[in-house]
């Protein structure tokens, strides 16, 4: 003569509390993981966007066979013809720099 009480295992209130706590921790862990992955993806996307938006910071390289021909129509008469040139159009100076015989300034103390 077994009663229904002995054949069925009853859950104690402590077990119910533990299950709820574990379920809440699992939800919090899942939310935290999702926020972390989304943050990393957002930072990566923003970095790629900025690298393409700012000149000189692009991660892509130019093909090795491409050449850029200067189309600079600068015809100034005041001797300042190099103002609009790009750094790749610069020519070396016609004479080497002259050395100076001046002494280097002496600075004492800290700034």
Short mmCIF file of the C-alpha atoms (twelve columns), coordinates in Angstrom:
data_MODEL
# 
_entry.id   MODEL 
# 
loop_
_atom_site.group_PDB 
_atom_site.id 
_atom_site.type_symbol 
_atom_site.label_atom_id 
_atom_site.label_alt_id 
_atom_site.label_comp_id 
_atom_site.label_asym_id 
_atom_site.label_seq_id 
_atom_site.Cartn_x 
_atom_site.Cartn_y 
_atom_site.Cartn_z 
_atom_site.pdbx_PDB_model_num 
ATOM 1   C CA . UNK A 1   0.000  0.000  0.000   1 
ATOM 2   C CA . UNK A 2   1.891  2.809  -1.249  1 
ATOM 3   C CA . UNK A 3   0.437  6.208  -1.266  1 
ATOM 4   C CA . UNK A 4   0.667  8.739  -4.077  1 
ATOM 5   C CA . UNK A 5   2.867  10.834 -1.892  1 
ATOM 6   C CA . UNK A 6   5.663  8.298  -1.686  1 
ATOM 7   C CA . UNK A 7   5.722  7.441  -5.413  1 
ATOM 8   C CA . UNK A 8   5.854  11.019 -6.586  1 
ATOM 9   C CA . UNK A 9   8.900  13.031 -5.729  1 
ATOM 10  C CA . UNK A 10  8.032  16.475 -4.532  1 
ATOM 11  C CA . UNK A 11  10.272 19.434 -5.178  1 
ATOM 12  C CA . UNK A 12  11.215 21.505 -2.246  1 
ATOM 13  C CA . UNK A 13  10.991 25.289 -2.313  1 
ATOM 14  C CA . UNK A 14  14.785 25.454 -2.213  1 
ATOM 15  C CA . UNK A 15  15.057 23.500 -5.461  1 
ATOM 16  C CA . UNK A 16  12.574 25.815 -7.157  1 
ATOM 17  C CA . UNK A 17  14.555 28.837 -6.023  1 
ATOM 18  C CA . UNK A 18  17.802 27.289 -7.316  1 
ATOM 19  C CA . UNK A 19  16.273 26.542 -10.708 1 
ATOM 20  C CA . UNK A 20  14.962 30.090 -11.032 1 
ATOM 21  C CA . UNK A 21  18.329 31.490 -9.981  1 
ATOM 22  C CA . UNK A 22  20.168 29.298 -12.502 1 
ATOM 23  C CA . UNK A 23  17.756 30.286 -15.263 1 
ATOM 24  C CA . UNK A 24  18.267 33.975 -14.447 1 
ATOM 25  C CA . UNK A 25  22.055 33.546 -14.490 1 
ATOM 26  C CA . UNK A 26  21.850 31.789 -17.849 1 
ATOM 27  C CA . UNK A 27  19.787 34.664 -19.269 1 
ATOM 28  C CA . UNK A 28  22.233 37.241 -17.878 1 
ATOM 29  C CA . UNK A 29  25.198 35.295 -19.305 1 
ATOM 30  C CA . UNK A 30  23.520 35.112 -22.698 1 
ATOM 31  C CA . UNK A 31  22.720 38.831 -22.712 1 
ATOM 32  C CA . UNK A 32  26.267 39.733 -21.656 1 
ATOM 33  C CA . UNK A 33  27.760 37.539 -24.372 1 
ATOM 34  C CA . UNK A 34  25.478 39.087 -27.003 1 
ATOM 35  C CA . UNK A 35  26.390 42.625 -25.927 1 
ATOM 36  C CA . UNK A 36  30.114 41.783 -26.001 1 
ATOM 37  C CA . UNK A 37  29.961 40.270 -29.499 1 
ATOM 38  C CA . UNK A 38  27.869 43.189 -30.781 1 
ATOM 39  C CA . UNK A 39  30.345 45.690 -29.288 1 
ATOM 40  C CA . UNK A 40  33.334 44.038 -30.935 1 
ATOM 41  C CA . UNK A 41  31.511 43.906 -34.270 1 
ATOM 42  C CA . UNK A 42  30.501 47.569 -33.976 1 
ATOM 43  C CA . UNK A 43  34.060 48.678 -33.182 1 
ATOM 44  C CA . UNK A 44  35.403 46.674 -36.131 1 
ATOM 45  C CA . UNK A 45  32.802 48.113 -38.502 1 
ATOM 46  C CA . UNK A 46  33.453 51.654 -37.255 1 
ATOM 47  C CA . UNK A 47  37.209 51.183 -37.675 1 
ATOM 48  C CA . UNK A 48  36.797 49.969 -41.234 1 
ATOM 49  C CA . UNK A 49  34.480 52.885 -41.997 1 
ATOM 50  C CA . UNK A 50  36.940 55.419 -40.560 1 
ATOM 51  C CA . UNK A 51  39.906 53.873 -42.344 1 
ATOM 52  C CA . UNK A 52  38.154 54.413 -45.653 1 
ATOM 53  C CA . UNK A 53  36.768 57.836 -44.746 1 
ATOM 54  C CA . UNK A 54  40.073 59.398 -43.625 1 
ATOM 55  C CA . UNK A 55  42.628 59.992 -46.379 1 
ATOM 56  C CA . UNK A 56  45.873 58.074 -46.005 1 
ATOM 57  C CA . UNK A 57  44.430 55.471 -43.636 1 
ATOM 58  C CA . UNK A 58  42.926 53.007 -46.098 1 
ATOM 59  C CA . UNK A 59  43.868 49.390 -45.530 1 
ATOM 60  C CA . UNK A 60  43.611 48.569 -49.226 1 
ATOM 61  C CA . UNK A 61  46.702 48.764 -51.392 1 
ATOM 62  C CA . UNK A 62  47.004 50.062 -54.925 1 
ATOM 63  C CA . UNK A 63  47.904 47.661 -57.740 1 
ATOM 64  C CA . UNK A 64  51.656 47.523 -58.318 1 
ATOM 65  C CA . UNK A 65  51.355 48.300 -62.029 1 
ATOM 66  C CA . UNK A 66  49.366 51.504 -61.622 1 
ATOM 67  C CA . UNK A 67  51.033 54.836 -62.182 1 
ATOM 68  C CA . UNK A 68  49.781 58.302 -61.440 1 
ATOM 69  C CA . UNK A 69  50.632 60.973 -63.934 1 
ATOM 70  C CA . UNK A 70  50.659 64.515 -62.577 1 
ATOM 71  C CA . UNK A 71  48.146 66.757 -64.272 1 
ATOM 72  C CA . UNK A 72  49.113 69.913 -62.465 1 
ATOM 73  C CA . UNK A 73  48.367 72.966 -64.563 1 
ATOM 74  C CA . UNK A 74  50.161 75.332 -62.192 1 
ATOM 75  C CA . UNK A 75  51.662 78.207 -64.175 1 
ATOM 76  C CA . UNK A 76  52.602 80.712 -61.531 1 
ATOM 77  C CA . UNK A 77  55.089 83.457 -62.316 1 
ATOM 78  C CA . UNK A 78  56.207 84.307 -58.794 1 
ATOM 79  C CA . UNK A 79  58.525 81.291 -58.480 1 
ATOM 80  C CA . UNK A 80  56.170 79.347 -56.206 1 
ATOM 81  C CA . UNK A 81  55.418 76.607 -58.697 1 
ATOM 82  C CA . UNK A 82  55.745 73.742 -56.181 1 
ATOM 83  C CA . UNK A 83  52.821 74.774 -53.967 1 
ATOM 84  C CA . UNK A 84  50.311 72.414 -55.537 1 
ATOM 85  C CA . UNK A 85  52.583 69.457 -56.124 1 
ATOM 86  C CA . UNK A 86  52.149 66.134 -54.411 1 
ATOM 87  C CA . UNK A 87  55.045 64.607 -52.429 1 
ATOM 88  C CA . UNK A 88  55.704 62.102 -55.228 1 
ATOM 89  C CA . UNK A 89  56.406 64.988 -57.653 1 
ATOM 90  C CA . UNK A 90  59.209 66.485 -55.551 1 
ATOM 91  C CA . UNK A 91  62.675 66.719 -57.078 1 
ATOM 92  C CA . UNK A 92  65.946 66.687 -55.113 1 
ATOM 93  C CA . UNK A 93  67.633 70.053 -54.520 1 
ATOM 94  C CA . UNK A 94  70.044 71.291 -57.167 1 
ATOM 95  C CA . UNK A 95  72.866 71.749 -54.619 1 
ATOM 96  C CA . UNK A 96  73.563 70.015 -51.313 1 
ATOM 97  C CA . UNK A 97  72.662 71.892 -48.147 1 
ATOM 98  C CA . UNK A 98  75.405 74.172 -46.827 1 
ATOM 99  C CA . UNK A 99  76.759 73.506 -43.355 1 
ATOM 100 C CA . UNK A 100 76.505 76.235 -40.786 1 
ATOM 101 C CA . UNK A 101 79.338 77.196 -38.422 1 
ATOM 102 C CA . UNK A 102 76.996 78.369 -35.655 1 
ATOM 103 C CA . UNK A 103 77.150 76.873 -32.176 1 
ATOM 104 C CA . UNK A 104 74.156 74.988 -30.892 1 
ATOM 105 C CA . UNK A 105 72.178 76.937 -28.263 1 
ATOM 106 C CA . UNK A 106 72.721 75.852 -24.649 1 
ATOM 107 C CA . UNK A 107 69.592 75.503 -22.571 1 
ATOM 108 C CA . UNK A 108 69.859 75.007 -18.837 1 
ATOM 109 C CA . UNK A 109 67.112 74.022 -16.486 1 
ATOM 110 C CA . UNK A 110 63.965 72.109 -17.203 1 
ATOM 111 C CA . UNK A 111 60.853 73.187 -18.956 1 
# 
